[in-house]
Structure formats: C-alpha cells, structure tokens
C-alpha cells in the first residue's frame, strides 16, 4: 500500500566532523532528482540548500544537525565523485587551516571560468560547502570553518 506522505530518498553514508571536535557517522537522505541536472541530488546541493538543519540517521538515532557547526564531512559514495570532474576541471593542491587550529592537505577541484580562471577566483565565489579530495576520500568543506588556504 502506498503512503501518501512517503517521500522517496537516496541514502548516502557520511562521516561528519564538527567544530567542537566531535564526530558523527550515519546516513543522509537526498532527493532522487535534482533541480539542476538529470541525476540524483548531490551532497553538495543538499548541504548548500537554504535549510539550516538536516537529518542524520546514526544506527537507531536521528540527529537534527545544524549546518553551521560542521567543519567538514567525508562522503562515502563512489557515485558522488562523478558530480565533480569534467574535462575542464582544474585541480590545486592546498593546505587548508581551520578556525579550530588543525590543518589538512588536500586537492581542490574547480571549474575555471573564462573571466575568472584562478583558484582565488573560485574561492571568492564558492558556495557554503565545496568538494575537496584528501588521499582517496571525498570531503565537503564548510567555507566558514576555514581560516586560510595556501597552495602547496
């Protein structure tokens, strides 16, 4: 029987690192369609949406997470990487220093624009959450948790 209130969702596993140093691991629930392309909603689209809170299901617990307290998250989904790279994608190896004092070395993929081709241009226009690669992991960083970014 079909429930009239049922909304189809896609489960994506993630590990979330919060500004207070705590970590959560669980599932996000994304839309199977995107308003921007003909695939499912990406984690970046989901996190950059207007809603200040989102649901994370951790085992048998449900958390309502405030997006403004996230430092970064690791996305455990191979399909998610396909949302990022195109033929024109450039990559810059960087050190990211967070306001919490820790630093990570990662690679920022970005699409250069004809009128704004540099990494600094991308960083000035970046959404609240943006993708980086650290080793083989795909991370989504929250812009406001970053103190500085230095090219390596």
C-alpha positions in Angstrom: 0.0 0.0 0.0 1.3 3.4 -0.9 1.5 6.0 1.9 0.5 9.4 0.6 3.1 11.0 2.8 6.0 8.8 1.7 8.9 10.7 0.0 11.4 8.6 -1.9 15.0 9.3 -0.8 18.5 8.2 -1.6 20.7 7.2 1.4 24.3 8.3 1.4 26.8 7.4 4.2 28.9 10.1 5.6 31.3 10.9 8.5 30.8 14.4 9.9 33.5 16.4 11.8 32.0 19.2 13.9 33.7 22.4 15.1 33.7 21.2 18.8 35.8 18.2 17.8 33.1 15.6 17.9 32.4 13.2 15.0 29.2 11.6 13.8 28.7 8.8 11.3 25.5 8.0 9.6 23.2 8.4 6.6 21.9 11.5 4.8 18.7 11.3 2.8 18.8 13.0 -0.6 16.3 13.6 -3.3 16.4 11.1 -6.2 16.1 14.1 -8.6 17.9 17.4 -8.8 16.6 20.7 -10.0 20.0 21.4 -11.7 20.6 18.2 -13.7 19.1 14.8 -14.6 20.6 12.8 -11.8 20.0 12.5 -8.1 20.7 15.4 -5.8 24.4 15.7 -4.9 25.5 16.0 -1.3 26.8 19.5 -2.2 23.4 20.6 -3.5 21.8 19.2 -0.4 24.2 20.9 2.0 24.0 24.3 0.2 20.2 24.3 0.4 18.5 27.0 2.5 17.6 24.8 5.4 19.9 25.4 8.4 19.3 21.9 9.8 19.3 18.4 8.2 18.6 14.9 9.4 21.4 12.3 10.0 20.5 8.8 10.9 23.1 7.1 13.1 22.2 3.5 13.9 18.9 3.8 15.7 19.3 7.5 16.5 18.1 10.5 14.5 20.1 13.7 14.8 19.0 17.2 13.6 22.3 18.7 12.7 22.9 22.5 12.4 24.9 23.0 9.2 26.8 26.0 10.7 28.6 23.7 13.2 30.1 21.4 10.6 33.8 21.7 9.8 33.8 19.1 7.1 32.3 15.8 6.1 33.6 12.7 4.3 31.3 11.3 1.7 31.3 7.5 1.4 29.7 7.2 -2.0 31.6 6.4 -5.3 28.9 8.0 -7.4 29.4 11.3 -5.7 32.8 11.8 -7.3 31.2 11.8 -10.8 29.4 15.1 -9.9 32.8 16.8 -9.7 35.2 16.2 -12.5 34.7 17.2 -16.1 37.2 17.7 -19.0 37.8 21.3 -18.0 38.2 20.7 -14.2 41.4 22.1 -12.8 43.0 20.9 -9.5 45.1 22.7 -7.0 46.9 21.0 -4.1 46.5 23.1 -1.0 46.8 23.2 2.8 43.6 24.1 4.5 43.8 25.6 8.0 40.6 25.6 10.0 39.5 28.0 12.7 39.8 25.1 15.2 43.6 25.1 14.6 44.0 21.9 12.6 45.2 21.6 9.0 44.6 19.2 6.2 46.4 18.8 2.9 44.0 18.2 0.0 43.2 18.9 -3.6 40.5 21.4 -4.6 38.8 20.6 -8.0 37.3 23.6 -9.7 35.9 24.8 -13.0 37.8 27.8 -14.2 35.7 30.5 -15.9 36.9 32.4 -18.9 36.7 35.7 -17.0 37.8 34.2 -13.6 40.3 31.3 -14.2 42.3 31.2 -10.9 41.8 29.2 -7.7 41.5 32.5 -5.8 38.5 33.4 -8.1 36.9 30.1 -7.3 37.4 30.6 -3.6 35.8 34.1 -3.7 32.7 32.7 -5.3 32.5 29.3 -3.7 29.2 28.1 -2.2 28.9 27.5 1.6 30.1 23.9 1.1 32.6 22.7 -1.6 34.3 19.5 -2.5 38.0 18.6 -2.0 39.9 15.3 -2.3 42.1 14.1 0.5 44.0 11.0 -0.5 41.2 8.7 -1.8 38.5 10.4 0.2 35.9 12.9 -1.0 35.3 15.7 1.5 32.8 18.5 1.6 34.3 21.5 3.5 32.2 24.3 5.1 33.6 27.6 3.9 33.0 29.4 7.2 35.1 26.8 9.1 38.3 27.8 7.2 40.9 30.2 8.4 43.2 30.1 5.4 44.0 28.1 2.2 47.6 28.0 0.9 48.7 26.4 -2.4 51.4 23.8 -1.9 
